[in-house]
Amino acid sequence: MPPAVHAFIVGFIVLNVIIGMVTYVTLLERKFAARMQSRIGPYRVGPHGLLQPIADALKLMMKEDVVPRTADGGVYNLAPIVFLVPCMLIFATIPWAPGLGIADLNIGILFFLAVSAMEIVGLFMGGWGSNNKYALLSAMRAVNQIISYDLPFIFTALVPVVLTGSLRLSDIAAAQQGLLGWFVFYPVIGQLAFVAYVVTTLAAENRVPFDILEAESELIAGFRVEYSGMKFALIQLGEYAHIIGTSFLGALLFLGAWSGPGPAWMGPIWFLLKAMFVFLLLTW
């Protein structure tokens, strides 16, 4: 099979897996928050609410696409796509198991960090193109915060690079064999780097207590306040894809990626469970 065809097939499969994962991670977050607050959470659509994400997606697809009269049409319409593309592209360099991935670049971690930061372009376009003072203020806050916390985020992500001596993500994952081989258990610096990674990721993803982007009491829905229908769905998809991508990166850099007990085919399952642990840690 030609390499280009193989890369296309793997990319298509990974893209659909990511979309399905993003769809259902919203349900995981809502159920987790409900459990934390002694509530039930979504439970009416399907058994135990398992079809709730599909119902939400259909609802957004059928909603009317309302464009503000004073909006900059080109920028406003293009912003959700510009925001979504880098959020999905960060998955290209993440290896899911030894030899299983789209692109195993020798500068994989740098590619991830560079593409990850490009989301602010679409974010600011959405705030500017909406011609809404609240959306613009939210976008300006988000850009300032993301740029401010990107530097410490990069420093914490480079700690495993220094310990491994490689920028290739598969090499970083392979260097963490066995439970005590995970970099989070590296004396002192491993724990400090992991805590710093979680804190800076919270800021980069605009999660509590760094949620100044969409402070409900003043900015309502933030930069996407003027979006509805599928455009709103694309922005939501991008936001959750980005936080899942950083969760997978955190699991790879500090928690041993696919390293775990059992046969080799369970590696991707362990990787997924570790990434979901990081995701729940970020949403806690």
N, C-alpha and C positions, 0 to 999 in steps of 0.2 A: 504494500500500500504506500503511495507517495506520501512524503512527510506532510505536505500541505493538506491533503485529504484527511490524514490522521489527526492533525491539529484542529481541523474544522469539526470533525466528528466529536472529538474530546471537548472542544469548546462549546459545541451545541449542547452536549449532555450536561456539562458543568453549569452552563447558563440556565438551563431548565431546573436543575437541582437547586441552584441559588434562588431562583424565583419562588420555587415551592418552599424552600427553607425560610425565606423572608416572609412569605405569606403566613406560615404557621408559627413563626417566632413571635408575631404580634399576639397570637392567642396564648402562647407560653407566657409572655410578659403580663397579659391581662389576668391570667389564672394565678400567676405568681403574686401579683399585686393584690388580688382578691384574697389569697390565702394569708398574706401578711396583714390584711385589714379585717380578717374574720368574715369575709364575704364568700359567695359562691362563684361569682364571675359569670361569663357567658355560658349558658347551658340550654338555651331554647332551640337553637338550630342544630339539628343532628344529635347523635348520642353524646352526652356530656359537652355539648357545644362544639364538637369537632368540625362542623361545617360552617362555623361563624366566619372565618376568614374568607371563604368562598362567597358567602352572602354579602360581606362588606365589599369585596371586589366587584361583584355584580351591581351592587348599589351605586358605587362610584362610576362604573361604566355607563349606567343608565341616567346619571345626573346630567343636567344641562350644563354646557360649557359656557359660562358667562364671562365675557371679556369687558373690563371697565372701559367706559367711553374715552377716558383720558389716558389710557395706557399706551405705551409704546409697543405697538402690535408685534413687530419683529422680535424685539428683545424679550417681550413678555411670553411669546409663544415658544421661543427657542430655549428659554432658561431651564425648564424641566428636563429637557434632553441633555443640555450641557451639564446639568447637575448630576444626572443619572449615569452618564457614560463613565466618568472616572470612578464612581462608586462601584460599578460592576467590573471595571477593568482591573481593579486591585486583586481580584481573585485569579488573574492569569498566571501569577508567579507562585501561588501557594501550592506546594506539593501535598497531595492527600494521602500518599503512601509512597514507599520507595519506587521510583520510576513511573508514578501515576500523577500527571499534572499536565497543564497546557504548555507552559514554557518554563523550563528550569534554567533561568538566567544566572550567569556568574555574578551579576549585580542585583540579584532578586530583591534584597531588602531595600536598596536605594530606589529601585523601580517602584516598589510598593509605597515608600514614603513620598516620593515625588508625585506620583499619580494621585495618591490619597489627598494631597494638599490642593489639587486642582479643583476640588468640589466648591471652593469658595468663589470661583469664577461664576458658575451657574447660580450659586446662592445670591451673589450680589446682583447679577442680572435680573433675578426674580424680584428683588426688592426695588431696584431702580425702574425696571420696566412696568411695574404695577402702578407707578405714579401715585403711591399712597405713602403718606408721611410715616405711618406706623411701620409699614413694610420696609421702607428705606432705613429707618432708624434701627430696626431689627437686623437688617443685613449689615449695616455698618458695625453694630455691636458684635455680630458673629464674626465678621472678617477680623476685627481687632483681637477678639479672643482667640480665634483659631491660629492667627499668626503668632500671638504671644506665647501660646502653649505648644506650638509646633517644635520649637527648639528643644525644650526639655523632653518632649515626646521622642524626638530623634535621638537624643542622648541616651535615654533609657533603652530604646530599641537597639542601640549600637553596643550595649554591654555584652549581650551574647555573641556579637560579632567579634569583639575583642577576645572573649574567652575561647572562641572557636578558631579564629584566624581566617574566616571566610565570610564573604558577603552572600554566598549562595544559600538559600533557605533550606534546601535539602541537606546540605552539609551541617547546618546548625541543628536540624532535627536529628540527623544521624549521630551527632556527637553526644546526645542525651540518652544513653542506653541504661535501662534499669531505673528504678524509682529514685534512688539517691543520686543518679546521674543528671537529673533535671536541674537546670540552672537556677531554679527558684530555691534549691537547697544548697547552692554554693554559699559558703560561709559569708555572712554579713552583706556583701555586695549583691548577692542574688536576691535576698529578701527586700533590700532597699530599692533595687531596680524594679522589682515586680510591683511594689507599692507605688512607686513613682509612675510606673506605666499605667496602672489603674487610675490614678488621680489625673494624669495628663490626658488620658483617653476620655474620662468623664468631661473634662473641659473641651476637648476637641469635638465630642459628640453632643455638646450642649445639654448634658444631663444634670440633674439636681446634684449639688447646689450651684452648678455653673450654668443654669438655664436662663441667662439674661436674654437670650435670643427670642424666647417666646414667653416672657414673664406674663402669665395670664391676666394679672391685675392691671397691666399697662399696655402690652402689645398684642394681646389676644393670641393669635396663631402665628405670630412672628412674620417672617418675610413672605410666607405663603398665604397670608390672610385674604388676598384677592383671587386665589386659585380655587377652582372647583372641578368636579368631574374627573376625567382621566389625567389632566395635568396635575391635579392634587395627588392622584394615585401614584403618578410617576415620581413626584417629590418624596412621598412617603416611602415608596419602594427604594429610592436612592438612600434615604436616611437610614433605613433598617439594613440595607445591604452594606453600608459603610460601617455601621457598628458591628455587624456580624463579621465583616472582613477584619476589623481590628481585634475582635475576639479570637478569631482563628490565628491571627498573627501572635497575639499574646500567648495562646496555648502552644504555638510552635516555638516561640522564643524562650519560654520559661517552664512549660509544663511537659516537655518531652514529646510534643506532637503525637505521633501514632504509637509511641512506646507504651507498652502495657502488657499485662499477663495474657496468656492464651495464644492461639495460632496467629500466623501473620495476617490472615484475612480479616482479623478483628481490629487491625491497626486503624483503618478509617473510622470505625465505630468509636474507638477510644479517643481519636482526634475530635470527632464530633461532640462527644460527651464533655471533653475538656473545654472546647470552645463554648458550649452552652453554659458550663460552669462560670467561665469568664463573663459571658453575656449577663447571666443572672447576678453576678457580682457587680456589674456596672449598673444594672437596673434596680438593685436593692436600695 
